[in-house]
C-alpha cells in the first residue's frame, strides 16, 4: 500500500494501518503533549443523559445518575493517576448523551503511554455500569431509565459500554499554535451544535453518490446550492497584496449579487473570504478532502449557516478512506481545480 495519499477515480485514498487505526507513527505517547480524546457508547445509545434547552444558547446535557458518576470519574482521572506517577491535567471535557470528549495535558513524561490512562478510564466506566445495573432483577426496577434497561441487553453481548474500534478510542494531538483554543471550544460547544443539528436534521444527513457534471460526491448541507451560479474562491500565491484584496472584494460582490462561493478555503486570505461570507450570511459550498461520518457536525458559525440552508460541504473522497487529517499540497491543487471547474460549468449572473 502506498505511504502517501493518492487520487483515484473513486476519490482520495489514504494508507490505513488497521492495527493502529488513527495513531501517529513515530509519536512518543509517553511524552509531554495535549490530546483531544473521544469515546463513543456502543450502538450510540443515550447512556449518559439527554439534551435539553429551548434554544442553542441554553442547550445543555442533563446527565442521568450514571452520567453523573461518569462525570466524576472523568473529572478525577488526573487525581487518581497521580500516585501512580502520571502528571496529568484535565483542560476541558463534555459528556454528551452517547459519547464524551476530553482535552487532557501530559505535564511530564508518563510511566506508560497515555492509552493506558484512557483504557483505565474506559474499564472503570464499564465496571461502574456492571456494578450499578447488571445484577439480577435490578433491571426491572421502574426507577431505572428505559434506555439503561435496553442497554443491559447490549452489554450482555459485548461486555463493554463502549463502541468497538481497532484503536479503542479516537484521538487528536495538538501540534500547532491555536489548536488548543479550537480543541477546547469544540468540546464545550458540543451541546449547542447538537441542538442546532436536531433543529434542521435534513441539512445534516450525509448523502452519498450525488452525481454532478461527471463527479460523484458525498455531501452535508443544502444540496440545492449546486443548482446556483457558482463563484470559485482561489487566491493565487502569485497575487500581490493589492491584487489579492481586489480579488477578495470581487468574490464578496459576486456573492452579494447571488453567486454561491465555492472553494477549499485553505490559504489565510481564502479563509478571510469565508469569514466575510459567513458574517454576511452569504451561501458557501465548502470543498473538503475528508470523508463524512454519519454523525458529522460542522464547527463554529458554519453549523449555524447549515441550519439556515446557506452551507454545503462536499467531498469526492471515497467512503473507504480515513477521516480528516492535514491536507497535502496535491489535495489543495485538486480541490482548487475542482472549484474552478464548478464555476466554469455554471453561468454567473
C-alpha positions as a Markdown table, in Angstrom:
| # | Residue | x | y | z |
|---|---|---|---|---|
| 1 | Unk | 0.0 | 0.0 | 0.0 |
| 2 | Unk | 1.4 | 3.5 | -0.8 |
| 3 | Unk | 2.7 | 5.6 | 2.1 |
| 4 | Unk | 1.0 | 8.8 | 0.8 |
| 5 | Unk | -2.5 | 9.8 | -0.3 |
| 6 | Unk | -3.4 | 9.1 | -3.9 |
| 7 | Unk | -6.2 | 10.4 | -6.1 |
| 8 | Unk | -8.2 | 7.7 | -7.9 |
| 9 | Unk | -11.4 | 7.7 | -9.9 |
| 10 | Unk | -13.2 | 6.9 | -6.7 |
| 11 | Unk | -11.7 | 9.8 | -4.7 |
| 12 | Unk | -8.7 | 10.3 | -2.4 |
| 13 | Unk | -7.4 | 7.2 | -0.7 |
| 14 | Unk | -5.0 | 7.0 | 2.2 |
| 15 | Unk | -2.9 | 4.2 | 3.6 |
| 16 | Unk | -4.5 | 2.9 | 6.8 |
| 17 | Unk | -2.8 | 0.7 | 9.4 |
| 18 | Unk | -5.8 | -1.2 | 10.8 |
| 19 | Unk | -3.8 | -2.2 | 13.8 |
| 20 | Unk | -3.1 | 1.4 | 14.8 |
| 21 | Unk | -6.2 | 3.0 | 13.1 |
| 22 | Unk | -5.6 | 6.7 | 13.6 |
| 23 | Unk | -2.4 | 6.5 | 15.7 |
| 24 | Unk | 0.6 | 8.6 | 14.6 |
| 25 | Unk | 3.6 | 6.6 | 13.6 |
| 26 | Unk | 6.7 | 7.6 | 15.5 |
| 27 | Unk | 4.8 | 9.7 | 18.1 |
| 28 | Unk | 6.0 | 9.4 | 21.7 |
| 29 | Unk | 2.8 | 8.7 | 23.6 |
| 30 | Unk | 4.7 | 8.8 | 26.9 |
| 31 | Unk | 6.0 | 12.4 | 26.3 |
| 32 | Unk | 4.6 | 15.8 | 27.2 |
| 33 | Unk | 1.6 | 16.6 | 24.9 |
| 34 | Unk | -2.0 | 17.6 | 24.8 |
| 35 | Unk | -4.7 | 15.2 | 23.5 |
| 36 | Unk | -8.3 | 15.5 | 22.5 |
| 37 | Unk | -9.9 | 12.2 | 23.2 |
| 38 | Unk | -13.3 | 11.0 | 22.1 |
| 39 | Unk | -15.1 | 7.9 | 23.4 |
| 40 | Unk | -18.4 | 6.6 | 21.9 |
| 41 | Unk | -21.1 | 4.5 | 23.6 |
| 42 | Unk | -21.9 | 1.1 | 21.9 |
| 43 | Unk | -24.6 | 1.5 | 19.3 |
| 44 | Unk | -24.8 | 5.2 | 20.1 |
| 45 | Unk | -27.2 | 4.6 | 23.0 |
| 46 | Unk | -28.1 | 7.6 | 25.1 |
| 47 | Unk | -26.5 | 6.1 | 28.2 |
| 48 | Unk | -25.4 | 9.3 | 30.0 |
| 49 | Unk | -28.4 | 11.6 | 29.7 |
| 50 | Unk | -30.4 | 13.8 | 27.2 |
| 51 | Unk | -30.1 | 17.2 | 25.5 |
| 52 | Unk | -32.3 | 19.9 | 27.0 |
| 53 | Unk | -32.8 | 23.6 | 26.4 |
| 54 | Unk | -35.2 | 25.9 | 24.5 |
| 55 | Unk | -32.5 | 27.4 | 22.3 |
| 56 | Unk | -29.0 | 26.8 | 21.0 |
| 57 | Unk | -27.7 | 29.2 | 23.6 |
| 58 | Unk | -29.4 | 27.4 | 26.5 |
| 59 | Unk | -28.6 | 23.9 | 25.2 |
| 60 | Unk | -27.1 | 21.5 | 27.8 |
| 61 | Unk | -26.9 | 17.9 | 28.6 |
| 62 | Unk | -29.0 | 16.7 | 31.6 |
| 63 | Unk | -27.0 | 13.8 | 32.9 |
| 64 | Unk | -28.8 | 10.8 | 34.5 |
| 65 | Unk | -27.4 | 9.2 | 37.6 |
| 66 | Unk | -25.0 | 7.0 | 35.6 |
| 67 | Unk | -23.8 | 10.0 | 33.6 |
| 68 | Unk | -23.1 | 12.0 | 36.8 |
| 69 | Unk | -21.0 | 9.1 | 38.1 |
| 70 | Unk | -19.1 | 9.0 | 34.8 |
| 71 | Unk | -18.6 | 12.8 | 35.1 |
| 72 | Unk | -17.0 | 12.3 | 38.4 |
| 73 | Unk | -14.7 | 9.5 | 37.2 |
| 74 | Unk | -13.6 | 11.7 | 34.3 |
| 75 | Unk | -13.0 | 14.8 | 36.4 |
| 76 | Unk | -11.0 | 12.8 | 38.9 |
| 77 | Unk | -8.9 | 10.9 | 36.4 |
| 78 | Unk | -5.7 | 13.1 | 36.9 |
| 79 | Unk | -6.0 | 12.8 | 40.7 |
| 80 | Unk | -6.5 | 9.0 | 40.5 |
| 81 | Unk | -3.3 | 8.5 | 38.4 |
| 82 | Unk | -1.1 | 11.0 | 40.3 |
| 83 | Unk | 0.1 | 8.4 | 42.9 |
| 84 | Unk | 1.0 | 6.1 | 40.0 |
| 85 | Unk | 3.4 | 8.7 | 38.6 |
| 86 | Unk | 1.2 | 10.2 | 36.0 |
| 87 | Unk | 1.3 | 14.0 | 35.8 |
| 88 | Unk | -1.9 | 14.9 | 34.0 |
| 89 | Unk | -4.2 | 18.0 | 33.8 |
| 90 | Unk | -7.8 | 17.9 | 32.5 |
| 91 | Unk | -8.2 | 21.1 | 30.4 |
| 92 | Unk | -11.8 | 20.5 | 29.3 |
| 93 | Unk | -14.5 | 17.8 | 29.0 |
| 94 | Unk | -18.1 | 17.4 | 27.9 |
| 95 | Unk | -20.3 | 14.4 | 28.4 |
| 96 | Unk | -22.9 | 14.0 | 25.6 |
| 97 | Unk | -25.8 | 11.6 | 25.7 |
| 98 | Unk | -24.0 | 8.9 | 23.6 |
| 99 | Unk | -20.3 | 9.9 | 23.7 |
| 100 | Unk | -17.8 | 12.1 | 25.5 |
| 101 | Unk | -14.9 | 14.4 | 24.8 |
| 102 | Unk | -12.0 | 15.5 | 26.9 |
| 103 | Unk | -8.8 | 17.5 | 26.4 |
| 104 | Unk | -6.0 | 16.2 | 28.6 |
| 105 | Unk | -2.5 | 17.6 | 29.1 |
| 106 | Unk | 0.5 | 15.4 | 29.9 |
| 107 | Unk | 2.7 | 17.6 | 32.1 |
| 108 | Unk | 5.7 | 15.3 | 32.4 |
| 109 | Unk | 6.9 | 12.0 | 31.0 |
| 110 | Unk | 4.5 | 9.1 | 31.7 |
| 111 | Unk | 5.4 | 5.7 | 33.1 |
| 112 | Unk | 3.3 | 4.2 | 30.3 |
| 113 | Unk | 1.6 | 5.6 | 27.2 |
| 114 | Unk | -1.4 | 7.8 | 27.5 |
| 115 | Unk | -3.5 | 5.0 | 26.1 |
| 116 | Unk | -3.1 | 3.3 | 29.4 |
| 117 | Unk | -5.0 | 6.1 | 31.1 |
| 118 | Unk | -7.7 | 6.1 | 28.5 |
| 119 | Unk | -8.2 | 2.3 | 28.7 |
| 120 | Unk | -8.2 | 2.5 | 32.5 |
| 121 | Unk | -11.0 | 5.1 | 32.4 |
| 122 | Unk | -13.0 | 3.0 | 29.9 |
| 123 | Unk | -12.6 | 0.0 | 32.2 |
| 124 | Unk | -13.7 | 2.0 | 35.2 |
| 125 | Unk | -16.9 | 3.1 | 33.5 |
| 126 | Unk | -17.7 | -0.4 | 32.3 |
| 127 | Unk | -17.1 | -1.8 | 35.8 |
| 128 | Unk | -19.3 | 1.0 | 37.3 |
| 129 | Unk | -22.1 | 0.1 | 34.9 |
| 130 | Unk | -21.9 | -3.5 | 35.7 |
| 131 | Unk | -21.9 | -2.9 | 39.5 |
| 132 | Unk | -24.8 | -0.4 | 39.2 |
| 133 | Unk | -27.2 | -2.1 | 36.8 |
| 134 | Unk | -26.0 | -5.5 | 35.7 |
| 135 | Unk | -27.2 | -7.6 | 38.6 |
| 136 | Unk | -30.2 | -9.9 | 38.6 |
| 137 | Unk | -33.6 | -8.3 | 38.8 |
| 138 | Unk | -32.3 | -4.8 | 39.2 |
| 139 | Unk | -33.0 | -4.1 | 35.5 |
| 140 | Unk | -36.8 | -4.4 | 36.2 |
| 141 | Unk | -36.7 | -1.5 | 38.7 |
| 142 | Unk | -39.2 | 1.1 | 37.5 |
| 143 | Unk | -36.8 | 3.9 | 38.6 |
| 144 | Unk | -34.1 | 2.8 | 36.1 |
| 145 | Unk | -34.4 | 4.7 | 32.8 |
| 146 | Unk | -35.7 | 2.6 | 29.9 |
| 147 | Unk | -32.5 | 3.3 | 27.9 |
| 148 | Unk | -30.5 | 1.7 | 30.7 |
| 149 | Unk | -32.8 | -1.4 | 30.7 |
| 150 | Unk | -32.3 | -1.7 | 27.0 |
| 151 | Unk | -28.6 | -1.2 | 27.2 |
| 152 | Unk | -28.2 | -4.0 | 29.7 |
| 153 | Unk | -29.2 | -6.4 | 26.9 |
| 154 | Unk | -26.5 | -4.9 | 24.6 |
| 155 | Unk | -24.0 | -5.1 | 27.5 |
| 156 | Unk | -24.7 | -8.7 | 28.0 |
| 157 | Unk | -23.5 | -9.4 | 24.5 |
| 158 | Unk | -20.5 | -7.0 | 24.3 |
| 159 | Unk | -19.2 | -6.9 | 27.9 |
| 160 | Unk | -18.4 | -3.2 | 27.5 |
| 161 | Unk | -20.3 | 0.1 | 27.4 |
| 162 | Unk | -18.0 | 1.4 | 24.6 |
| 163 | Unk | -18.0 | 1.2 | 20.8 |
| 164 | Unk | -15.7 | -1.5 | 19.5 |
| 165 | Unk | -13.0 | 0.1 | 17.3 |
| 166 | Unk | -9.5 | -1.1 | 16.2 |
| 167 | Unk | -7.8 | 1.6 | 18.3 |
| 168 | Unk | -10.3 | 1.7 | 21.1 |
| 169 | Unk | -10.7 | 5.5 | 21.0 |
| 170 | Unk | -10.3 | 8.5 | 18.8 |
| 171 | Unk | -7.5 | 11.0 | 19.4 |
| 172 | Unk | -6.3 | 14.3 | 18.1 |
| 173 | Unk | -2.9 | 15.6 | 19.1 |
| 174 | Unk | -2.1 | 19.3 | 19.5 |
| 175 | Unk | 0.6 | 20.1 | 17.0 |
| 176 | Unk | 0.3 | 23.8 | 16.3 |
| 177 | Unk | -0.4 | 27.2 | 17.9 |
| 178 | Unk | -4.1 | 28.0 | 18.0 |
| 179 | Unk | -5.2 | 24.3 | 18.1 |
| 180 | Unk | -5.7 | 24.3 | 21.9 |
| 181 | Unk | -8.3 | 27.0 | 21.8 |
| 182 | Unk | -10.0 | 25.2 | 18.9 |
| 183 | Unk | -9.9 | 21.9 | 20.8 |
| 184 | Unk | -11.4 | 23.4 | 24.0 |
| 185 | Unk | -14.0 | 25.4 | 22.0 |
| 186 | Unk | -15.1 | 22.3 | 20.1 |
| 187 | Unk | -15.5 | 20.3 | 23.3 |
| 188 | Unk | -17.5 | 22.9 | 25.1 |
| 189 | Unk | -19.6 | 23.7 | 22.0 |
| 190 | Unk | -21.0 | 20.2 | 21.6 |
| 191 | Unk | -24.4 | 20.7 | 23.2 |
| 192 | Unk | -25.1 | 23.8 | 21.1 |
| 193 | Unk | -24.1 | 22.1 | 17.9 |
| 194 | Unk | -26.3 | 19.1 | 18.7 |
| 195 | Unk | -29.2 | 21.3 | 19.4 |
| 196 | Unk | -28.8 | 23.1 | 16.0 |
| 197 | Unk | -28.4 | 19.8 | 14.2 |
| 198 | Unk | -31.6 | 18.5 | 15.7 |
| 199 | Unk | -33.4 | 21.7 | 14.6 |
| 200 | Unk | -32.8 | 21.0 | 10.9 |
| 201 | Unk | -31.8 | 17.3 | 10.5 |
| 202 | Unk | -32.4 | 17.4 | 6.8 |
| 203 | Unk | -29.3 | 19.6 | 6.4 |
| 204 | Unk | -27.1 | 17.2 | 8.4 |
| 205 | Unk | -27.9 | 13.9 | 6.8 |
| 206 | Unk | -24.9 | 12.6 | 4.8 |
| 207 | Unk | -25.8 | 11.9 | 1.2 |
| 208 | Unk | -23.5 | 9.7 | -0.9 |
| 209 | Unk | -23.1 | 9.2 | -4.6 |
| 210 | Unk | -24.5 | 12.6 | -5.5 |
| 211 | Unk | -23.9 | 13.0 | -9.3 |
| 212 | Unk | -22.9 | 16.4 | -10.7 |
| 213 | Unk | -21.2 | 17.1 | -14.0 |
| 214 | Unk | -19.4 | 13.8 | -14.1 |
| 215 | Unk | -18.4 | 13.8 | -10.5 |
| 216 | Unk | -19.7 | 11.7 | -7.6 |
| 217 | Unk | -19.8 | 13.5 | -4.3 |
| 218 | Unk | -20.7 | 12.9 | -0.7 |
| 219 | Unk | -22.4 | 16.0 | 0.8 |
| 220 | Unk | -23.7 | 17.5 | 4.0 |
| 221 | Unk | -25.9 | 20.6 | 3.8 |
| 222 | Unk | -28.2 | 22.2 | 1.3 |
| 223 | Unk | -27.9 | 20.3 | -2.0 |
| 224 | Unk | -29.9 | 23.0 | -3.8 |
| 225 | Unk | -26.9 | 25.2 | -3.7 |
| 226 | Unk | -25.4 | 23.1 | -6.5 |
| 227 | Unk | -28.1 | 24.5 | -8.8 |
| 228 | Unk | -26.9 | 28.0 | -8.3 |
| 229 | Unk | -24.4 | 30.1 | -10.2 |
| 230 | Unk | -21.0 | 29.3 | -8.6 |
| 231 | Unk | -18.0 | 31.6 | -8.0 |
| 232 | Unk | -14.6 | 29.9 | -7.3 |
| 233 | Unk | -12.6 | 31.3 | -4.4 |
| 234 | Unk | -8.9 | 30.7 | -5.1 |
| 235 | Unk | -6.4 | 33.4 | -4.1 |
| 236 | Unk | -3.3 | 32.6 | -6.1 |
| 237 | Unk | 0.1 | 32.8 | -4.4 |
| 238 | Unk | 1.4 | 34.9 | -7.2 |
| 239 | Unk | -1.1 | 37.7 | -6.4 |
| 240 | Unk | 0.3 | 40.9 | -5.0 |
| 241 | Unk | -1.3 | 42.3 | -1.8 |
| 242 | Unk | -3.3 | 44.8 | -3.9 |
| 243 | Unk | -4.4 | 42.1 | -6.4 |
| 244 | Unk | -5.4 | 39.8 | -3.5 |
| 245 | Unk | -7.5 | 42.5 | -1.8 |
| 246 | Unk | -9.2 | 43.3 | -5.1 |
| 247 | Unk | -9.9 | 39.7 | -5.9 |
| 248 | Unk | -11.3 | 39.0 | -2.4 |
| 249 | Unk | -13.6 | 42.0 | -2.7 |
| 250 | Unk | -14.7 | 40.7 | -6.2 |
| 251 | Unk | -15.7 | 37.4 | -4.6 |
| 252 | Unk | -17.9 | 39.0 | -2.0 |
| 253 | Unk | -19.5 | 41.3 | -4.5 |
| 254 | Unk | -20.3 | 38.3 | -6.7 |
| 255 | Unk | -21.9 | 36.5 | -3.7 |
| 256 | Unk | -24.0 | 39.6 | -2.8 |
| 257 | Unk | -25.3 | 39.5 | -6.4 |
| 258 | Unk | -26.5 | 35.9 | -6.0 |
| 259 | Unk | -23.5 | 33.7 | -6.7 |
| 260 | Unk | -22.6 | 30.9 | -4.3 |
| 261 | Unk | -18.9 | 30.9 | -3.3 |
| 262 | Unk | -17.2 | 27.6 | -3.8 |
| 263 | Unk | -13.7 | 26.6 | -2.6 |
| 264 | Unk | -11.5 | 24.7 | -0.2 |
| 265 | Unk | -10.7 | 27.9 | 1.7 |
| 266 | Unk | -7.2 | 26.8 | 2.5 |
| 267 | Unk | -5.0 | 29.9 | 2.4 |
| 268 | Unk | -5.3 | 32.7 | 5.1 |
| 269 | Unk | -6.8 | 35.1 | 2.5 |
| 270 | Unk | -9.3 | 32.5 | 1.3 |
| 271 | Unk | -10.3 | 31.9 | 5.0 |
| 272 | Unk | -10.9 | 35.7 | 5.2 |
| 273 | Unk | -13.3 | 35.5 | 2.3 |
| 274 | Unk | -15.1 | 32.6 | 4.1 |
| 275 | Unk | -15.3 | 34.7 | 7.3 |
| 276 | Unk | -16.7 | 37.7 | 5.4 |
| 277 | Unk | -19.3 | 35.5 | 3.7 |
| 278 | Unk | -20.3 | 33.9 | 6.9 |
| 279 | Unk | -20.6 | 37.3 | 8.6 |
| 280 | Unk | -23.0 | 38.4 | 5.9 |
| 281 | Unk | -24.9 | 35.1 | 5.7 |
| 282 | Unk | -23.8 | 34.6 | 2.0 |
| 283 | Unk | -24.1 | 31.0 | 0.8 |
| 284 | Unk | -21.0 | 28.8 | 0.5 |
| 285 | Unk | -20.0 | 25.4 | -0.9 |
| 286 | Unk | -17.0 | 24.1 | 1.1 |
| 287 | Unk | -14.8 | 21.5 | -0.6 |
| 288 | Unk | -13.1 | 19.2 | 1.8 |
| 289 | Unk | -10.6 | 16.3 | 1.4 |
| 290 | Unk | -12.0 | 14.0 | 4.1 |
| 291 | Unk | -15.0 | 11.7 | 4.3 |
| 292 | Unk | -18.1 | 12.4 | 6.5 |
| 293 | Unk | -19.1 | 10.2 | 9.4 |
| 294 | Unk | -22.8 | 9.6 | 10.0 |
| 295 | Unk | -22.6 | 12.0 | 12.9 |
| 296 | Unk | -20.7 | 14.8 | 11.2 |
| 297 | Unk | -21.4 | 18.3 | 12.5 |
| 298 | Unk | -19.7 | 21.4 | 11.3 |
| 299 | Unk | -18.0 | 23.6 | 13.9 |
| 300 | Unk | -18.4 | 27.2 | 15.0 |
| 301 | Unk | -20.6 | 29.5 | 12.9 |
| 302 | Unk | -20.6 | 27.1 | 10.0 |
| 303 | Unk | -23.1 | 24.9 | 11.7 |
| 304 | Unk | -25.5 | 27.9 | 12.0 |
| 305 | Unk | -25.0 | 28.5 | 8.3 |
| 306 | Unk | -26.0 | 24.9 | 7.7 |
| 307 | Unk | -29.3 | 25.3 | 9.7 |
| 308 | Unk | -30.2 | 28.2 | 7.5 |
| 309 | Unk | -29.6 | 26.3 | 4.3 |
| 310 | Unk | -26.6 | 28.6 | 3.4 |
| 311 | Unk | -23.9 | 25.9 | 3.6 |
| 312 | Unk | -23.0 | 22.8 | 1.6 |
| 313 | Unk | -20.0 | 20.6 | 2.5 |
| 314 | Unk | -18.8 | 18.5 | -0.4 |
| 315 | Unk | -16.2 | 15.8 | -0.9 |
| 316 | Unk | -15.1 | 13.4 | -3.6 |
| 317 | Unk | -13.4 | 11.2 | -1.0 |
| 318 | Unk | -14.4 | 7.6 | -1.1 |
| 319 | Unk | -16.2 | 6.1 | 1.9 |
| 320 | Unk | -13.2 | 3.7 | 2.5 |
| 321 | Unk | -10.7 | 6.4 | 3.5 |
| 322 | Unk | -9.7 | 7.6 | 6.9 |
| 323 | Unk | -11.3 | 10.7 | 8.5 |
| 324 | Unk | -10.0 | 14.3 | 8.3 |
| 325 | Unk | -6.3 | 15.0 | 8.5 |
| 326 | Unk | -3.7 | 17.6 | 7.4 |
| 327 | Unk | -4.2 | 18.5 | 3.8 |
| 328 | Unk | -1.5 | 17.8 | 1.3 |
| 329 | Unk | -0.3 | 20.2 | -1.5 |
| 330 | Unk | -1.7 | 17.8 | -4.1 |
| 331 | Unk | -5.1 | 17.8 | -2.4 |
| 332 | Unk | -5.0 | 21.6 | -2.4 |
| 333 | Unk | -4.4 | 21.8 | -6.1 |
| 334 | Unk | -7.1 | 19.2 | -6.8 |
| 335 | Unk | -9.7 | 21.0 | -4.7 |
| 336 | Unk | -8.8 | 24.4 | -6.2 |
| 337 | Unk | -9.1 | 22.9 | -9.7 |
| 338 | Unk | -12.5 | 21.4 | -8.9 |
| 339 | Unk | -13.7 | 24.8 | -7.7 |
| 340 | Unk | -12.6 | 26.4 | -11.0 |
| 341 | Unk | -14.3 | 23.6 | -12.9 |
| 342 | Unk | -17.6 | 24.1 | -11.0 |
| 343 | Unk | -17.5 | 27.8 | -11.7 |
| 344 | Unk | -16.9 | 27.3 | -15.4 |
| 345 | Unk | -19.9 | 24.9 | -15.7 |
| 346 | Unk | -22.4 | 27.5 | -14.3 |
| 347 | Unk | -23.5 | 30.9 | -15.6 |
| 348 | Unk | -22.5 | 33.8 | -13.4 |
| 349 | Unk | -25.4 | 36.2 | -13.4 |
